[in-house]
Amino acid sequence: MSLALNRQRIARSFADPIAATPLETDARCARRRVLTGNAPIKIRRMSPSHDDKRRKVHEMYTGKQQYKCFGSILTSLEIRGFRGVADLTLDFQSPITALSGLNGTGKSTIAQLACCGYRRLPHDWGRHYVKDYFPVSAVDPQPFSPDARVIYSYSDPKEIYPQQVTVRRAKVEWSGYKRQPQRASYYIGLNWFIPKIERRDFSVYAARNLSMGHSRPFDSAVRSHVGRILGMAYDQLEFIEVRHGNKKADLATATKGSSRYSENHMGFGEGRTLYLVDAMEGAPEKSLFVLEEPETALHGDAQVRFAQYLVDVVYRRRHQVVLTTHSSAILGELGRTSVVYLGRQADGALSATTGLSTYQVDSYLLKRHQGRATICVEDEFAKTLLNEIIRLCDRHLLAGISFLIVGGGEQIPGAVEVLRNAGVRSVGVCDGDMPEKVRCATAMAALPGAQAPEKEIFSDTEVKDNFKQAPYLVDIAEVLASVADHHEYAKALAAHTSTNVAAITTEACRSYVSTRSPNEFSDLVSFLKKELSDRR
């Protein structure tokens, strides 16, 4: 091979964006210059995708990388006696934590307490105290219980035990702040950006008499991020100093083509996004940002892109972000460990569940009975058995799922294929006695046992013993001895006990499942989680 051809081949291999790495050592660069005859080679660096960044952020938060990447990041909160949060422990399993749930489940309470977890940095403008968010007044004499406290846990470089600090009320004042680590903390509530037009700022009522001072352009990265989120092509974003008498302020302005306008003529979503992105890009690295419902005034696509920006800014600047949200568009762009669903139990206690899929959160929030994920089964008996198995192993998996009764086991793979081609997340679960070509088809699994579920259930010793007790008082073997078709088992028992088929089916399946360990069904449930999840 000629020297010229060899140089071209080497140049092409080095210019390959997949082979190229962002970090190039001097030695490697020198070697390239020698091999290619000192010809300059332009190496195109591939920007990581959103999924890549999301996975990388998770890796950065794991094990030994956690403190190295994020410093003394909040790893958990133990909250006792604040408003409606009587007793809750919340583990932060990601540097981005999205708190979702119905109104009144304590999202804002948790977010505000998180913001009180750090001492201010030197020369910082201030810090957040518990008293700032939980003021005592004649109207609200007890926003917290007498023994209220919050225990903050932080990542520790020794990686043995996390650093813990308890903040509690000592007579009148709150104590414990001095032991907290230092970090810049920002609480971005709905009141953080109020359009000047709504608060009758002097830049509005004295608009004709304003004098303008110096201008400060926004960083080009801020302009790029804001434009991407909102889908706008800005030519310029800047702060312009305006004065009226002894008053002065900075007014954000935007230029698009021949049009120039100030924040007094921006919508709420545009203005809030501009100020928020500017804060996140200008804050010290490894800051804490607490965001209240950032989806406010943003359309659906902008919410998606904003969530992608949060992943990006955490990836680049190592911030910790805690946000409250009701937006499935935002939740869908975050990793599984970033989503925390807050729910009230029957006794009023608060629970926090991490890792729900977006459609499951939607089901809780909107009370949907028909979900956006479908499990195809043969008949009502298979549906009931699978329902009880899921309820035992992971009841949250039931949220947002609908069952489709196909009517024949061999038709289930075809039904799954049709649904998937239509864009519906779906799987099939056939009876255990189906042939291998059905059980091993794409997105298929089988119920436990090697025979039909009716035979499996009604031949089980625990189920037989249960039906011998009140209120049924029946010998299953005796009743079913003359029934040839296993599909008729539940009907025969219902007739014998003067009850309905659904009651017999539910009782039998529940009795069968409840006497077994969840480990017996772990493979089946893991399959369902993997196939029906909307997270990558």
WOKANOR-V122723 format. One record per residue. SS is DSSP state (hx for helix, st for strand, lp for the rest). PSI is psi in whole degrees, -180 to 180 (999 if undefined). D_FIRST is the distance of its C-alpha to the first C-alpha in Angstrom with 2 decimals. Layout:
ss=SS psi=PSI d_first=D_FIRST
ss=SS psi=PSI d_first=D_FIRST
This chain:
ss=lp psi=136 d_first=0.00
ss=lp psi=158 d_first=3.82
ss=hx psi=-39 d_first=6.61
ss=hx psi=-45 d_first=8.40
ss=hx psi=-38 d_first=6.57
ss=hx psi=-41 d_first=6.49
ss=hx psi=-40 d_first=10.06
ss=hx psi=-42 d_first=11.04
ss=hx psi=-44 d_first=10.34
ss=hx psi=-41 d_first=12.30
ss=hx psi=-43 d_first=14.88
ss=hx psi=-41 d_first=15.54
ss=hx psi=-36 d_first=16.13
ss=hx psi=-28 d_first=18.40
ss=hx psi=-4 d_first=20.21
ss=lp psi=119 d_first=21.08
ss=lp psi=-23 d_first=24.91
ss=lp psi=-41 d_first=25.38
ss=lp psi=-30 d_first=23.12
ss=lp psi=144 d_first=24.50
ss=lp psi=149 d_first=27.72
ss=lp psi=-32 d_first=30.62
ss=lp psi=112 d_first=30.91
ss=lp psi=127 d_first=28.10
ss=lp psi=157 d_first=28.69
ss=hx psi=-37 d_first=28.18
ss=hx psi=-44 d_first=25.94
ss=hx psi=-40 d_first=23.51
ss=hx psi=-40 d_first=23.62
ss=hx psi=-42 d_first=23.01
ss=hx psi=-39 d_first=19.97
ss=hx psi=-41 d_first=18.55
ss=hx psi=-38 d_first=19.34
ss=hx psi=-48 d_first=17.57
ss=hx psi=-30 d_first=14.29
ss=lp psi=15 d_first=14.43
ss=lp psi=34 d_first=15.75
ss=lp psi=12 d_first=19.33
ss=lp psi=134 d_first=18.92
ss=lp psi=134 d_first=21.73
ss=lp psi=124 d_first=20.94
ss=lp psi=116 d_first=23.84
ss=lp psi=119 d_first=24.39
ss=lp psi=119 d_first=26.82
ss=lp psi=131 d_first=29.23
ss=lp psi=124 d_first=30.76
ss=lp psi=133 d_first=34.54
ss=lp psi=145 d_first=36.05
ss=lp psi=171 d_first=38.12
ss=hx psi=-43 d_first=41.86
ss=hx psi=-39 d_first=41.55
ss=hx psi=-45 d_first=39.04
ss=hx psi=-40 d_first=41.47
ss=hx psi=-43 d_first=44.36
ss=hx psi=-40 d_first=42.76
ss=hx psi=-41 d_first=41.71
ss=hx psi=-41 d_first=45.27
ss=hx psi=-42 d_first=46.61
ss=hx psi=-39 d_first=44.31
ss=hx psi=-27 d_first=45.34
ss=lp psi=-4 d_first=48.97
ss=lp psi=134 d_first=48.57
ss=lp psi=-133 d_first=49.53
ss=lp psi=-21 d_first=48.50
ss=hx psi=-20 d_first=46.72
ss=hx psi=-57 d_first=49.99
ss=hx psi=-37 d_first=51.63
ss=hx psi=-40 d_first=48.41
ss=hx psi=-36 d_first=47.57
ss=hx psi=-3 d_first=51.08
ss=lp psi=-145 d_first=53.45
ss=lp psi=64 d_first=57.06
ss=lp psi=148 d_first=56.58
ss=st psi=127 d_first=59.48
ss=st psi=-20 d_first=58.94
ss=st psi=158 d_first=62.34
ss=st psi=132 d_first=65.76
ss=st psi=112 d_first=69.02
ss=st psi=130 d_first=71.60
ss=st psi=116 d_first=75.32
ss=st psi=35 d_first=78.05
ss=st psi=120 d_first=76.59
ss=lp psi=-124 d_first=77.89
ss=lp psi=6 d_first=77.01
ss=st psi=92 d_first=74.59
ss=st psi=-39 d_first=76.91
ss=st psi=108 d_first=74.40
ss=st psi=134 d_first=70.63
ss=st psi=124 d_first=67.62
ss=st psi=119 d_first=64.34
ss=st psi=130 d_first=61.02
ss=lp psi=107 d_first=58.19
ss=lp psi=7 d_first=55.17
ss=lp psi=155 d_first=52.84
ss=lp psi=-11 d_first=52.76
ss=st psi=123 d_first=53.66
ss=st psi=118 d_first=56.92
ss=st psi=115 d_first=58.39
ss=st psi=119 d_first=62.07
ss=st psi=157 d_first=63.25
ss=st psi=171 d_first=66.56
ss=lp psi=160 d_first=69.80
ss=lp psi=141 d_first=71.91
ss=lp psi=12 d_first=74.02
ss=lp psi=9 d_first=71.67
ss=lp psi=16 d_first=71.13
ss=hx psi=-49 d_first=67.75
ss=hx psi=-36 d_first=68.97
ss=hx psi=-47 d_first=70.95
ss=hx psi=-45 d_first=67.87
ss=hx psi=-43 d_first=65.73
ss=hx psi=-39 d_first=68.42
ss=hx psi=-36 d_first=68.91
ss=hx psi=-37 d_first=65.17
ss=hx psi=-18 d_first=65.33
ss=lp psi=16 d_first=68.03
ss=lp psi=1 d_first=65.83
ss=lp psi=149 d_first=64.74
ss=st psi=155 d_first=66.28
ss=lp psi=155 d_first=65.20
ss=lp psi=157 d_first=62.66
ss=lp psi=137 d_first=64.06
ss=lp psi=11 d_first=64.85
ss=lp psi=162 d_first=64.34
ss=lp psi=-18 d_first=66.81
ss=lp psi=-175 d_first=68.39
ss=lp psi=177 d_first=68.15
ss=lp psi=136 d_first=69.50
ss=lp psi=154 d_first=72.59
ss=hx psi=-39 d_first=74.05
ss=hx psi=-25 d_first=77.22
ss=hx psi=-30 d_first=75.27
ss=hx psi=-13 d_first=74.49
ss=lp psi=62 d_first=77.54
ss=lp psi=141 d_first=80.53
ss=lp psi=132 d_first=83.99
ss=lp psi=177 d_first=86.62
ss=lp psi=-32 d_first=89.89
ss=lp psi=-38 d_first=88.03
ss=lp psi=77 d_first=85.46
ss=lp psi=-22 d_first=87.30
ss=lp psi=73 d_first=84.98
ss=lp psi=-3 d_first=81.34
ss=st psi=159 d_first=80.57
ss=st psi=162 d_first=82.53
ss=st psi=-31 d_first=84.40
ss=st psi=26 d_first=81.88
ss=st psi=143 d_first=78.77
ss=st psi=161 d_first=75.64
ss=st psi=131 d_first=71.88
ss=st psi=118 d_first=69.58
ss=st psi=133 d_first=66.18
ss=st psi=136 d_first=63.34
ss=st psi=153 d_first=60.30
ss=lp psi=141 d_first=56.98
ss=lp psi=139 d_first=57.33
ss=lp psi=-22 d_first=54.70
ss=lp psi=-17 d_first=56.16
ss=lp psi=20 d_first=55.37
ss=lp psi=-64 d_first=58.49
ss=lp psi=142 d_first=61.13
ss=lp psi=150 d_first=60.90
ss=st psi=133 d_first=63.02
ss=st psi=138 d_first=66.13
ss=st psi=130 d_first=68.66
ss=st psi=126 d_first=71.86
ss=st psi=120 d_first=73.50
ss=st psi=165 d_first=77.10
ss=st psi=122 d_first=80.29
ss=st psi=99 d_first=82.62
ss=lp psi=-89 d_first=86.00
ss=lp psi=-41 d_first=85.06
ss=st psi=161 d_first=81.61
ss=st psi=138 d_first=78.30
ss=st psi=162 d_first=77.00
ss=lp psi=-7 d_first=73.74
ss=hx psi=-32 d_first=71.61
ss=hx psi=-25 d_first=71.24
ss=hx psi=-4 d_first=69.01
ss=lp psi=147 d_first=66.48
ss=lp psi=167 d_first=63.04
ss=st psi=140 d_first=62.19
ss=lp psi=143 d_first=60.11
ss=lp psi=129 d_first=60.27
ss=st psi=136 d_first=61.78
ss=st psi=126 d_first=62.17
ss=st psi=112 d_first=64.45
ss=st psi=85 d_first=63.54
ss=lp psi=-177 d_first=66.51
ss=lp psi=-23 d_first=67.70
ss=lp psi=-4 d_first=69.82
ss=lp psi=-39 d_first=66.90
ss=lp psi=111 d_first=66.17
ss=lp psi=122 d_first=69.19
ss=lp psi=136 d_first=68.79
ss=lp psi=-27 d_first=70.89
ss=lp psi=-28 d_first=72.52
ss=lp psi=-28 d_first=74.07
ss=lp psi=15 d_first=75.43
ss=lp psi=50 d_first=76.78
ss=lp psi=155 d_first=74.82
ss=hx psi=-25 d_first=76.00
ss=hx psi=-11 d_first=72.82
ss=hx psi=-55 d_first=74.37
ss=hx psi=-21 d_first=78.10
ss=lp psi=29 d_first=77.67
ss=hx psi=-37 d_first=74.67
ss=hx psi=-18 d_first=76.30
ss=hx psi=17 d_first=77.08
ss=lp psi=146 d_first=73.82
ss=st psi=143 d_first=72.18
ss=st psi=140 d_first=68.45
ss=st psi=-143 d_first=66.88
ss=st psi=162 d_first=63.38
ss=st psi=153 d_first=60.51
ss=st psi=109 d_first=57.82
ss=st psi=144 d_first=54.70
ss=lp psi=150 d_first=53.43
ss=lp psi=144 d_first=50.10
ss=hx psi=-32 d_first=47.29
ss=hx psi=-39 d_first=46.39
ss=hx psi=-46 d_first=50.00
ss=hx psi=-41 d_first=49.91
ss=hx psi=-45 d_first=46.71
ss=hx psi=-44 d_first=48.12
ss=hx psi=-43 d_first=51.52
ss=hx psi=-39 d_first=50.05
ss=hx psi=-44 d_first=47.85
ss=hx psi=-47 d_first=50.81
ss=hx psi=-10 d_first=53.20
ss=lp psi=36 d_first=50.81
ss=lp psi=144 d_first=51.77
ss=lp psi=94 d_first=49.73
ss=lp psi=136 d_first=51.39
ss=lp psi=-30 d_first=50.78
ss=st psi=140 d_first=52.85
ss=st psi=131 d_first=54.79
ss=st psi=159 d_first=57.10
ss=st psi=132 d_first=60.35
ss=st psi=129 d_first=63.01
ss=st psi=129 d_first=66.07
ss=st psi=146 d_first=69.31
ss=st psi=149 d_first=72.82
ss=st psi=110 d_first=76.37
ss=lp psi=-127 d_first=79.11
ss=lp psi=10 d_first=78.33
ss=st psi=143 d_first=75.91
ss=st psi=153 d_first=72.16
ss=st psi=163 d_first=69.24
ss=st psi=132 d_first=65.56
ss=st psi=121 d_first=64.93
ss=st psi=136 d_first=61.57
ss=st psi=152 d_first=60.47
ss=st psi=144 d_first=57.68
ss=st psi=126 d_first=56.22
ss=st psi=108 d_first=54.61
ss=lp psi=-126 d_first=54.09
ss=lp psi=2 d_first=57.43
ss=st psi=131 d_first=59.34
ss=st psi=133 d_first=60.34
ss=st psi=156 d_first=62.62
ss=st psi=174 d_first=63.83
ss=hx psi=-17 d_first=64.21
ss=hx psi=-15 d_first=67.78
ss=hx psi=17 d_first=66.30
ss=lp psi=150 d_first=63.66
ss=lp psi=166 d_first=64.19
ss=hx psi=-43 d_first=64.68
ss=hx psi=-43 d_first=61.30
ss=hx psi=-48 d_first=59.39
ss=hx psi=-42 d_first=61.39
ss=hx psi=-41 d_first=61.23
ss=hx psi=-42 d_first=57.49
ss=hx psi=-50 d_first=56.95
ss=hx psi=-37 d_first=59.13
ss=hx psi=-47 d_first=57.77
ss=hx psi=-40 d_first=54.09
ss=hx psi=-39 d_first=55.04
ss=hx psi=-43 d_first=56.86
ss=hx psi=-30 d_first=54.06
ss=hx psi=-27 d_first=51.47
ss=hx psi=-13 d_first=53.87
ss=lp psi=158 d_first=55.39
ss=lp psi=149 d_first=54.37
ss=lp psi=153 d_first=51.61
ss=lp psi=39 d_first=52.96
ss=lp psi=165 d_first=56.03
ss=st psi=127 d_first=58.16
ss=st psi=125 d_first=58.67
ss=st psi=117 d_first=61.39
ss=st psi=126 d_first=61.28
ss=st psi=114 d_first=64.17
ss=lp psi=65 d_first=63.17
ss=lp psi=-12 d_first=60.28
ss=lp psi=-9 d_first=60.05
ss=lp psi=127 d_first=63.29
ss=lp psi=13 d_first=63.06
ss=lp psi=137 d_first=59.40
ss=lp psi=170 d_first=58.51
ss=hx psi=-49 d_first=56.57
ss=hx psi=-36 d_first=53.03
ss=hx psi=-35 d_first=53.74
ss=hx psi=-41 d_first=54.94
ss=hx psi=-48 d_first=51.66
ss=hx psi=-31 d_first=49.66
ss=hx psi=-43 d_first=52.08
ss=hx psi=-39 d_first=51.56
ss=hx psi=-36 d_first=47.79
ss=hx psi=-40 d_first=48.43
ss=hx psi=-44 d_first=50.51
ss=hx psi=-42 d_first=47.66
ss=hx psi=-45 d_first=45.33
ss=hx psi=-32 d_first=47.78
ss=hx psi=-39 d_first=48.48
ss=hx psi=-41 d_first=44.75
ss=hx psi=-42 d_first=44.32
ss=hx psi=1 d_first=47.69
ss=lp psi=29 d_first=48.95
ss=lp psi=160 d_first=52.29
ss=st psi=134 d_first=54.62
ss=st psi=126 d_first=55.98
ss=st psi=122 d_first=59.11
ss=st psi=151 d_first=60.15
ss=st psi=141 d_first=62.86
ss=lp psi=152 d_first=62.04
ss=lp psi=13 d_first=63.20
ss=lp psi=116 d_first=60.02
ss=hx psi=-25 d_first=58.03
ss=hx psi=-40 d_first=55.34
ss=hx psi=-46 d_first=54.88
ss=hx psi=-36 d_first=55.29
ss=lp psi=-18 d_first=52.64
ss=lp psi=-4 d_first=49.91
ss=lp psi=160 d_first=50.75
ss=lp psi=161 d_first=49.79
ss=hx psi=-41 d_first=52.24
ss=hx psi=-6 d_first=53.41
ss=hx psi=-17 d_first=54.21
ss=st psi=122 d_first=56.93
ss=st psi=122 d_first=60.44
ss=st psi=126 d_first=63.26
ss=st psi=128 d_first=66.79
ss=st psi=151 d_first=69.61
ss=st psi=132 d_first=73.32
ss=lp psi=174 d_first=74.66
ss=lp psi=-33 d_first=78.07
ss=lp psi=6 d_first=79.80
ss=lp psi=-10 d_first=78.31
ss=lp psi=151 d_first=75.82
ss=st psi=135 d_first=72.40
ss=st psi=150 d_first=69.20
ss=st psi=120 d_first=65.58
ss=st psi=123 d_first=62.89
ss=st psi=139 d_first=59.20
ss=lp psi=10 d_first=56.39
ss=lp psi=146 d_first=58.10
ss=lp psi=161 d_first=56.00
ss=hx psi=-41 d_first=56.80
ss=hx psi=-28 d_first=58.67
ss=hx psi=-42 d_first=60.82
ss=hx psi=-42 d_first=61.76
ss=hx psi=-42 d_first=62.49
ss=hx psi=-41 d_first=64.80
ss=hx psi=-47 d_first=66.76
ss=hx psi=-39 d_first=67.00
ss=hx psi=-2 d_first=67.89
ss=lp psi=43 d_first=69.73
ss=lp psi=139 d_first=67.82
ss=lp psi=-29 d_first=68.82
ss=lp psi=118 d_first=65.93
ss=lp psi=-172 d_first=62.60
ss=lp psi=15 d_first=59.12
ss=st psi=141 d_first=57.88
ss=st psi=135 d_first=59.19
ss=st psi=120 d_first=59.70
ss=st psi=129 d_first=60.44
ss=st psi=170 d_first=62.94
ss=lp psi=-47 d_first=65.03
ss=lp psi=-177 d_first=68.54
ss=hx psi=-34 d_first=70.88
ss=hx psi=-45 d_first=71.18
ss=hx psi=-39 d_first=67.42
ss=hx psi=-46 d_first=67.39
ss=hx psi=-43 d_first=70.25
ss=hx psi=-46 d_first=68.74
ss=hx psi=-38 d_first=65.36
ss=hx psi=-45 d_first=67.19
ss=hx psi=-36 d_first=69.06
ss=hx psi=-46 d_first=65.94
ss=hx psi=-41 d_first=64.18
ss=hx psi=-37 d_first=67.37
ss=hx psi=-43 d_first=67.53
ss=hx psi=-39 d_first=63.91
ss=lp psi=89 d_first=63.07
ss=hx psi=-27 d_first=65.70
ss=hx psi=-22 d_first=63.62
ss=hx psi=-23 d_first=61.27
ss=hx psi=-24 d_first=64.14
ss=lp psi=127 d_first=64.22
ss=lp psi=3 d_first=62.74
ss=st psi=139 d_first=62.20
ss=st psi=148 d_first=63.88
ss=st psi=137 d_first=64.31
ss=st psi=117 d_first=63.93
ss=st psi=115 d_first=65.95
ss=lp psi=-35 d_first=64.14
ss=lp psi=-15 d_first=66.81
ss=lp psi=134 d_first=64.73
ss=hx psi=-38 d_first=62.21
ss=hx psi=-13 d_first=59.81
ss=hx psi=-8 d_first=59.76
ss=hx psi=-47 d_first=58.59
ss=hx psi=-39 d_first=54.79
ss=hx psi=-40 d_first=55.21
ss=hx psi=-40 d_first=57.27
ss=hx psi=-43 d_first=54.68
ss=hx psi=-43 d_first=51.94
ss=hx psi=-46 d_first=54.10
ss=hx psi=-43 d_first=54.88
ss=hx psi=-37 d_first=51.30
ss=hx psi=-25 d_first=50.18
ss=lp psi=3 d_first=52.93
ss=lp psi=14 d_first=51.55
ss=lp psi=127 d_first=54.22
ss=st psi=119 d_first=53.35
ss=st psi=153 d_first=54.80
ss=st psi=168 d_first=54.81
ss=st psi=142 d_first=56.89
ss=st psi=111 d_first=59.01
ss=st psi=172 d_first=60.46
ss=lp psi=157 d_first=63.22
ss=lp psi=-17 d_first=62.41
ss=lp psi=8 d_first=63.37
ss=lp psi=152 d_first=60.78
ss=lp psi=163 d_first=58.24
ss=hx psi=-35 d_first=54.79
ss=hx psi=-26 d_first=53.11
ss=hx psi=-49 d_first=55.25
ss=hx psi=-29 d_first=54.99
ss=lp psi=9 d_first=51.20
ss=lp psi=168 d_first=50.51
ss=lp psi=133 d_first=48.63
ss=lp psi=37 d_first=50.65
ss=st psi=148 d_first=53.40
ss=st psi=172 d_first=55.43
ss=st psi=151 d_first=58.68
ss=lp psi=159 d_first=62.06
ss=lp psi=151 d_first=63.08
ss=lp psi=162 d_first=64.51
ss=lp psi=4 d_first=63.83
ss=lp psi=178 d_first=66.65
ss=lp psi=144 d_first=67.94
ss=hx psi=-33 d_first=68.78
ss=hx psi=-43 d_first=72.45
ss=hx psi=-41 d_first=72.70
ss=hx psi=-45 d_first=70.78
ss=hx psi=-51 d_first=73.00
ss=hx psi=-7 d_first=76.43
ss=lp psi=-2 d_first=76.02
ss=lp psi=136 d_first=75.22
ss=hx psi=-45 d_first=78.00
ss=hx psi=-38 d_first=78.02
ss=hx psi=-43 d_first=78.28
ss=hx psi=-45 d_first=81.12
ss=hx psi=-37 d_first=82.97
ss=hx psi=-42 d_first=82.59
ss=hx psi=-15 d_first=84.14
ss=hx psi=-17 d_first=87.04
ss=lp psi=166 d_first=88.05
ss=lp psi=144 d_first=89.86
ss=lp psi=1 d_first=89.60
ss=lp psi=-48 d_first=88.16
ss=lp psi=54 d_first=90.01
ss=lp psi=145 d_first=88.24
ss=lp psi=109 d_first=86.85
ss=hx psi=-46 d_first=83.47
ss=hx psi=-39 d_first=83.28
ss=hx psi=-43 d_first=86.72
ss=hx psi=-40 d_first=86.06
ss=hx psi=-2 d_first=82.71
ss=lp psi=-30 d_first=83.83
ss=lp psi=7 d_first=84.80
ss=lp psi=114 d_first=81.84
ss=lp psi=-36 d_first=79.20
ss=lp psi=119 d_first=76.66
ss=hx psi=-22 d_first=75.01
ss=hx psi=-16 d_first=74.55
ss=hx psi=1 d_first=78.36
ss=hx psi=-53 d_first=78.75
ss=hx psi=-37 d_first=79.12
ss=hx psi=-42 d_first=81.45
ss=hx psi=-43 d_first=83.70
ss=hx psi=-36 d_first=83.97
ss=hx psi=-42 d_first=84.68
ss=hx psi=-39 d_first=87.51
ss=hx psi=-32 d_first=88.92
ss=lp psi=7 d_first=88.96
ss=lp psi=44 d_first=90.04
ss=lp psi=-171 d_first=87.00
ss=lp psi=164 d_first=83.95
ss=hx psi=-41 d_first=80.61
ss=hx psi=-40 d_first=78.62
ss=hx psi=-42 d_first=80.76
ss=hx psi=-44 d_first=80.37
ss=hx psi=-47 d_first=76.59
ss=hx psi=-45 d_first=76.15
ss=hx psi=-43 d_first=78.49
ss=hx psi=-46 d_first=76.79
ss=hx psi=-41 d_first=73.22
ss=hx psi=-40 d_first=74.29
ss=hx psi=-40 d_first=76.14
ss=hx psi=-47 d_first=73.18
ss=hx psi=-40 d_first=70.63
ss=hx psi=-20 d_first=72.89
ss=lp psi=8 d_first=73.42
ss=lp psi=158 d_first=69.73
ss=lp psi=143 d_first=67.19
ss=hx psi=-23 d_first=64.55
ss=hx psi=-28 d_first=61.99
ss=hx psi=-24 d_first=62.79
ss=hx psi=11 d_first=61.40
ss=hx psi=-39 d_first=58.55
ss=hx psi=-42 d_first=55.75
ss=hx psi=-46 d_first=57.32
ss=hx psi=-38 d_first=57.96
ss=hx psi=-39 d_first=54.50
ss=hx psi=-47 d_first=53.07
ss=hx psi=-44 d_first=55.32
ss=hx psi=-44 d_first=54.39
ss=hx psi=-46 d_first=50.68
ss=hx psi=-31 d_first=50.87
ss=hx psi=-7 d_first=53.51
ss=lp psi=144 d_first=52.33
ss=lp psi=20 d_first=51.26
ss=lp psi=142 d_first=49.27
ss=lp psi=999 d_first=45.61
